[in-house]
């Protein structure tokens, strides 16, 4: 398992968090999604045998957020 933390833009409302988590978690091999509004980050734990960092970045973008940086 691998985790990537993405610094994002567009995380403006706490009511968005459940939908963001659901959107990213819908992919097989995603083990956990953590969203921190205060830091403006989304951390995704995933099966690195199934996905690469670019795939996870795309999932975060598809959830409606703009990825600014990967930590």
N, CA, C and O atoms as a GROMACS GRO file, in nm:
protein
  284
    1UNK      N    1   0.084  -0.118   0.000
    1UNK     CA    2   0.000   0.000   0.000
    1UNK      C    3   0.089   0.124   0.000
    1UNK      O    4   0.194   0.128   0.065
    2UNK      N    5   0.045   0.224  -0.073
    2UNK     CA    6   0.117   0.350  -0.082
    2UNK      C    7   0.019   0.463  -0.052
    2UNK      O    8  -0.102   0.447  -0.072
    3UNK      N    9   0.068   0.576  -0.005
    3UNK     CA   10  -0.016   0.692   0.021
    3UNK      C   11   0.045   0.813  -0.047
    3UNK      O   12   0.167   0.833  -0.044
    4UNK      N   13  -0.039   0.893  -0.109
    4UNK     CA   14   0.002   1.021  -0.166
    4UNK      C   15  -0.084   1.130  -0.106
    4UNK      O   16  -0.205   1.114  -0.090
    5UNK      N   17  -0.020   1.241  -0.073
    5UNK     CA   18  -0.093   1.358  -0.024
    5UNK      C   19  -0.090   1.463  -0.134
    5UNK      O   20   0.016   1.499  -0.185
    6UNK      N   21  -0.209   1.511  -0.170
    6UNK     CA   22  -0.225   1.609  -0.276
    6UNK      C   23  -0.271   1.741  -0.216
    6UNK      O   24  -0.370   1.746  -0.144
    7UNK      N   25  -0.200   1.848  -0.246
    7UNK     CA   26  -0.244   1.982  -0.211
    7UNK      C   27  -0.340   2.024  -0.320
    7UNK      O   28  -0.306   2.020  -0.439
    8UNK      N   29  -0.461   2.065  -0.281
    8UNK     CA   30  -0.566   2.089  -0.379
    8UNK      C   31  -0.626   2.229  -0.367
    8UNK      O   32  -0.616   2.294  -0.263
    9UNK      N   33  -0.688   2.272  -0.475
    9UNK     CA   34  -0.770   2.393  -0.477
    9UNK      C   35  -0.912   2.349  -0.506
    9UNK      O   36  -0.935   2.247  -0.572
   10UNK      N   37  -1.006   2.426  -0.458
   10UNK     CA   38  -1.146   2.394  -0.484
   10UNK      C   39  -1.216   2.329  -0.367
   10UNK      O   40  -1.335   2.298  -0.375
   11UNK      N   41  -1.145   2.309  -0.259
   11UNK     CA   42  -1.204   2.248  -0.139
   11UNK      C   43  -1.259   2.362  -0.053
   11UNK      O   44  -1.192   2.412   0.037
   12UNK      N   45  -1.383   2.402  -0.083
   12UNK     CA   46  -1.438   2.523  -0.024
   12UNK      C   47  -1.550   2.500   0.075
   12UNK      O   48  -1.587   2.592   0.149
   13UNK      N   49  -1.603   2.380   0.080
   13UNK     CA   50  -1.720   2.355   0.162
   13UNK      C   51  -1.710   2.215   0.223
   13UNK      O   52  -1.688   2.118   0.152
   14UNK      N   53  -1.726   2.206   0.354
   14UNK     CA   54  -1.718   2.077   0.422
   14UNK      C   55  -1.823   1.979   0.371
   14UNK      O   56  -1.805   1.858   0.379
   15UNK      N   57  -1.933   2.030   0.318
   15UNK     CA   58  -2.038   1.943   0.265
   15UNK      C   59  -1.990   1.865   0.142
   15UNK      O   60  -2.053   1.766   0.104
   16UNK      N   61  -1.880   1.909   0.080
   16UNK     CA   62  -1.825   1.840  -0.037
   16UNK      C   63  -1.750   1.713   0.001
   16UNK      O   64  -1.735   1.622  -0.081
   17UNK      N   65  -1.703   1.706   0.124
   17UNK     CA   66  -1.611   1.599   0.165
   17UNK      C   67  -1.667   1.459   0.142
   17UNK      O   68  -1.597   1.376   0.084
   18UNK      N   69  -1.790   1.428   0.183
   18UNK     CA   70  -1.841   1.292   0.158
   18UNK      C   71  -1.843   1.255   0.010
   18UNK      O   72  -1.812   1.141  -0.026
   19UNK      N   73  -1.881   1.349  -0.076
   19UNK     CA   74  -1.885   1.321  -0.220
   19UNK      C   75  -1.745   1.300  -0.277
   19UNK      O   76  -1.724   1.213  -0.362
   20UNK      N   77  -1.650   1.378  -0.230
   20UNK     CA   78  -1.511   1.364  -0.275
   20UNK      C   79  -1.459   1.226  -0.235
   20UNK      O   80  -1.401   1.155  -0.317
   21UNK      N   81  -1.480   1.190  -0.109
   21UNK     CA   82  -1.434   1.059  -0.061
   21UNK      C   83  -1.498   0.946  -0.139
   21UNK      O   84  -1.430   0.850  -0.178
   22UNK      N   85  -1.627   0.956  -0.163
   22UNK     CA   86  -1.700   0.852  -0.236
   22UNK      C   87  -1.649   0.839  -0.378
   22UNK      O   88  -1.628   0.728  -0.428
   23UNK      N   89  -1.630   0.952  -0.444
   23UNK     CA   90  -1.584   0.952  -0.583
   23UNK      C   91  -1.449   0.882  -0.597
   23UNK      O   92  -1.430   0.801  -0.688
   24UNK      N   93  -1.356   0.913  -0.508
   24UNK     CA   94  -1.222   0.854  -0.515
   24UNK      C   95  -1.225   0.708  -0.469
   24UNK      O   96  -1.158   0.623  -0.529
   25UNK      N   97  -1.302   0.678  -0.366
   25UNK     CA   98  -1.307   0.542  -0.310
   25UNK      C   99  -1.375   0.442  -0.401
   25UNK      O  100  -1.360   0.322  -0.382
   26UNK      N  101  -1.450   0.489  -0.500
   26UNK     CA  102  -1.522   0.399  -0.590
   26UNK      C  103  -1.431   0.311  -0.674
   26UNK      O  104  -1.478   0.215  -0.734
   27UNK      N  105  -1.303   0.342  -0.680
   27UNK     CA  106  -1.208   0.266  -0.760
   27UNK      C  107  -1.152   0.150  -0.678
   27UNK      O  108  -1.107   0.169  -0.565
   28UNK      N  109  -1.154   0.031  -0.736
   28UNK     CA  110  -1.099  -0.087  -0.669
   28UNK      C  111  -0.951  -0.063  -0.642
   28UNK      O  112  -0.878  -0.018  -0.731
   29UNK      N  113  -0.907  -0.093  -0.521
   29UNK     CA  114  -0.766  -0.074  -0.486
   29UNK      C  115  -0.740   0.054  -0.408
   29UNK      O  116  -0.628   0.077  -0.363
   30UNK      N  117  -0.843   0.137  -0.392
   30UNK     CA  118  -0.831   0.255  -0.306
   30UNK      C  119  -0.871   0.211  -0.166
   30UNK      O  120  -0.984   0.168  -0.143
   31UNK      N  121  -0.777   0.222  -0.073
   31UNK     CA  122  -0.800   0.170   0.062
   31UNK      C  123  -0.853   0.275   0.159
   31UNK      O  124  -0.930   0.241   0.249
   32UNK      N  125  -0.814   0.401   0.143
   32UNK     CA  126  -0.861   0.507   0.233
   32UNK      C  127  -0.843   0.641   0.165
   32UNK      O  128  -0.751   0.661   0.085
   33UNK      N  129  -0.933   0.734   0.199
   33UNK     CA  130  -0.924   0.871   0.151
   33UNK      C  131  -0.946   0.962   0.271
   33UNK      O  132  -1.045   0.951   0.342
   34UNK      N  133  -0.850   1.054   0.292
   34UNK     CA  134  -0.861   1.150   0.401
   34UNK      C  135  -0.858   1.291   0.342
   34UNK      O  136  -0.770   1.324   0.262
   35UNK      N  137  -0.954   1.372   0.383
   35UNK     CA  138  -0.963   1.509   0.334
   35UNK      C  139  -0.945   1.603   0.452
   35UNK      O  140  -1.012   1.588   0.554
   36UNK      N  141  -0.853   1.699   0.438
   36UNK     CA  142  -0.828   1.798   0.543
   36UNK      C  143  -0.852   1.936   0.484
   36UNK      O  144  -0.769   1.988   0.409
   37UNK      N  145  -0.965   1.995   0.519
   37UNK     CA  146  -1.000   2.128   0.467
   37UNK      C  147  -0.903   2.235   0.513
   37UNK      O  148  -0.869   2.326   0.437
   38UNK      N  149  -0.858   2.225   0.638
   38UNK     CA  150  -0.770   2.328   0.694
   38UNK      C  151  -0.637   2.332   0.622
   38UNK      O  152  -0.582   2.440   0.599
   39UNK      N  153  -0.584   2.216   0.587
   39UNK     CA  154  -0.457   2.209   0.513
   39UNK      C  155  -0.478   2.217   0.363
   39UNK      O  156  -0.384   2.245   0.289
   40UNK      N  157  -0.600   2.193   0.319
   40UNK     CA  158  -0.628   2.191   0.175
   40UNK      C  159  -0.564   2.071   0.108
   40UNK      O  160  -0.505   2.082   0.000
   41UNK      N  161  -0.575   1.954   0.175
   41UNK     CA  162  -0.512   1.833   0.121
   41UNK      C  163  -0.610   1.717   0.113
   41UNK      O  164  -0.709   1.710   0.186
   42UNK      N  165  -0.577   1.627   0.022
   42UNK     CA  166  -0.645   1.498   0.011
   42UNK      C  167  -0.535   1.393   0.011
   42UNK      O  168  -0.443   1.398  -0.070
   43UNK      N  169  -0.545   1.298   0.104
   43UNK     CA  170  -0.449   1.189   0.112
   43UNK      C  171  -0.520   1.060   0.073
   43UNK      O  172  -0.628   1.029   0.123
   44UNK      N  173  -0.457   0.987  -0.019
   44UNK     CA  174  -0.518   0.864  -0.071
   44UNK      C  175  -0.422   0.748  -0.048
   44UNK      O  176  -0.308   0.751  -0.094
   45UNK      N  177  -0.470   0.645   0.021
   45UNK     CA  178  -0.396   0.519   0.038
   45UNK      C  179  -0.445   0.424  -0.071
   45UNK      O  180  -0.565   0.403  -0.087
   46UNK      N  181  -0.350   0.367  -0.146
   46UNK     CA  182  -0.392   0.284  -0.259
   46UNK      C  183  -0.293   0.172  -0.285
   46UNK      O  184  -0.180   0.172  -0.234
   47UNK      N  185  -0.337   0.076  -0.364
   47UNK     CA  186  -0.256  -0.038  -0.406
   47UNK      C  187  -0.166   0.006  -0.520
   47UNK      O  188  -0.213   0.027  -0.632
   48UNK      N  189  -0.036   0.022  -0.492
   48UNK     CA  190   0.057   0.070  -0.594
   48UNK      C  191   0.081  -0.032  -0.705
   48UNK      O  192   0.140   0.002  -0.808
   49UNK      N  193   0.038  -0.155  -0.685
   49UNK     CA  194   0.046  -0.254  -0.791
   49UNK      C  195  -0.063  -0.234  -0.896
   49UNK      O  196  -0.052  -0.284  -1.008
   50UNK      N  197  -0.166  -0.162  -0.860
   50UNK     CA  198  -0.279  -0.138  -0.948
   50UNK      C  199  -0.274   0.002  -1.010
   50UNK      O  200  -0.312   0.020  -1.126
   51UNK      N  201  -0.228   0.100  -0.934
   51UNK     CA  202  -0.230   0.239  -0.979
   51UNK      C  203  -0.094   0.305  -0.962
   51UNK      O  204  -0.012   0.264  -0.880
   52UNK      N  205  -0.074   0.409  -1.043
   52UNK     CA  206   0.042   0.496  -1.030
   52UNK      C  207  -0.006   0.630  -0.975
   52UNK      O  208  -0.126   0.657  -0.972
   53UNK      N  209   0.087   0.713  -0.933
   53UNK     CA  210   0.053   0.843  -0.878
   53UNK      C  211  -0.035   0.925  -0.973
   53UNK      O  212  -0.128   0.992  -0.929
   54UNK      N  213  -0.006   0.919  -1.102
   54UNK     CA  214  -0.084   0.994  -1.200
   54UNK      C  215  -0.230   0.950  -1.204
   54UNK      O  216  -0.319   1.032  -1.228
   55UNK      N  217  -0.255   0.821  -1.182
   55UNK     CA  218  -0.393   0.771  -1.178
   55UNK      C  219  -0.468   0.833  -1.061
   55UNK      O  220  -0.582   0.876  -1.074
   56UNK      N  221  -0.403   0.836  -0.946
   56UNK     CA  222  -0.466   0.890  -0.825
   56UNK      C  223  -0.490   1.039  -0.842
   56UNK      O  224  -0.595   1.091  -0.803
   57UNK      N  225  -0.395   1.108  -0.900
   57UNK     CA  226  -0.411   1.252  -0.928
   57UNK      C  227  -0.533   1.274  -1.016
   57UNK      O  228  -0.610   1.367  -0.994
   58UNK      N  229  -0.551   1.188  -1.115
   58UNK     CA  230  -0.668   1.199  -1.204
   58UNK      C  231  -0.798   1.177  -1.126
   58UNK      O  232  -0.896   1.248  -1.147
   59UNK      N  233  -0.798   1.077  -1.035
   59UNK     CA  234  -0.918   1.051  -0.954
   59UNK      C  235  -0.954   1.173  -0.868
   59UNK      O  236  -1.071   1.207  -0.855
   60UNK      N  237  -0.853   1.237  -0.812
   60UNK     CA  238  -0.876   1.357  -0.730
   60UNK      C  239  -0.933   1.468  -0.817
   60UNK      O  240  -1.026   1.538  -0.776
   61UNK      N  241  -0.879   1.484  -0.936
   61UNK     CA  242  -0.930   1.586  -1.029
   61UNK      C  243  -1.073   1.555  -1.071
   61UNK      O  244  -1.156   1.646  -1.080
   62UNK      N  245  -1.102   1.429  -1.096
   62UNK     CA  246  -1.238   1.389  -1.135
   62UNK      C  247  -1.338   1.413  -1.023
   62UNK      O  248  -1.458   1.424  -1.048
   63UNK      N  249  -1.290   1.422  -0.899
   63UNK     CA  250  -1.376   1.450  -0.785
   63UNK      C  251  -1.408   1.600  -0.773
   63UNK      O  252  -1.480   1.641  -0.683
   64UNK      N  253  -1.352   1.681  -0.866
   64UNK     CA  254  -1.384   1.822  -0.868
   64UNK      C  255  -1.280   1.914  -0.808
   64UNK      O  256  -1.307   2.031  -0.784
   65UNK      N  257  -1.161   1.862  -0.782
   65UNK     CA  258  -1.056   1.942  -0.721
   65UNK      C  259  -0.940   1.960  -0.819
   65UNK      O  260  -0.917   1.876  -0.905
   66UNK      N  261  -0.868   2.070  -0.804
   66UNK     CA  262  -0.749   2.096  -0.884
   66UNK      C  263  -0.627   2.061  -0.800
   66UNK      O  264  -0.609   2.115  -0.690
   67UNK      N  265  -0.544   1.972  -0.849
   67UNK     CA  266  -0.424   1.931  -0.777
   67UNK      C  267  -0.315   2.034  -0.805
   67UNK      O  268  -0.279   2.058  -0.920
   68UNK      N  269  -0.264   2.094  -0.698
   68UNK     CA  270  -0.158   2.193  -0.710
   68UNK      C  271  -0.021   2.132  -0.691
   68UNK      O  272   0.076   2.174  -0.755
   69UNK      N  273  -0.014   2.034  -0.604
   69UNK     CA  274   0.116   1.977  -0.566
   69UNK      C  275   0.096   1.839  -0.507
   69UNK      O  276  -0.009   1.810  -0.448
   70UNK      N  277   0.196   1.753  -0.522
   70UNK     CA  278   0.195   1.622  -0.459
   70UNK      C  279   0.306   1.623  -0.354
   70UNK      O  280   0.420   1.659  -0.384
   71UNK      N  281   0.271   1.585  -0.232
   71UNK     CA  282   0.371   1.582  -0.124
   71UNK      C  283   0.413   1.440  -0.096
   71UNK      O  284   0.496   1.417  -0.008
   0.00000   0.00000   0.00000
